[in-house]
Amino acid sequence: MRAGVEEISVERIEKMLLIAAELVDRRGPIAQPILDRLEREYLAAKARGTAVDRIRKMISAS
């Protein structure tokens, strides 16, 4: 992570996904790229897990 940049929580991304889905429903395909980007960010955040999850995986792999 870069200095001064905070990681956004999975819960926050989930909320933003719902808002983006509503936006696509109202505005149509013009808003689809926003939803697509948030979906990618959500999947990446879920795959990364939290710092605690990463450390637990690392310890159990040893």
N, C-alpha and C positions, 0 to 999 in steps of 0.2 A: 504494500500500500504506500502511496506517495505521502510525503509530509504535508500535513494540513488537510488531508482528505479522509473523511470518516466513512467507515463501512456502513451501508444501510442494512437494517435488519430484514430478515426474511418476512417477518410480520408486516413490516412497512411496505415491502414490495407487494405482498398479497393484497393489501388495501389499495395500493396504486393500480394493481391489475384489475380489480373490480371497477375502479373509476374509469380506467382506460376502456374496459369492455362496454361500459355505459356510454362513453363518448363515441365509440365505434357504432353502437346501436343508433345513436342520435345523429351523428354527422356522416356516417357511412365510411366508405373505403379511404377517404382522405386521412382519417385518423388511425388506420390500420397499422402503419409503421410504428406508432407509439406503443400499441399493444404488443406487436411482435418483439420490439426491443425489451419491453418489460418482461415478457415471457422468457426471453433468453437470459435476462439478468436473474430472474427467479430460479430458473433451472440451474444456473451456475452457482447461485448462493446456496441452494439446497445441496448441490454436489459438494461444495466446499465445507458446509457445516460450520459449526462454531469453533472457536479456538480450542475450547475444552474437548469437543468431539475429535478434532484433529490430534490433540495430544494423547487422548485415550487410545485412538487407533495406533498411533506411533508406539506407545508403550506396550500395547498388547501384541504388536508385530515383532517385538524384540525377543 
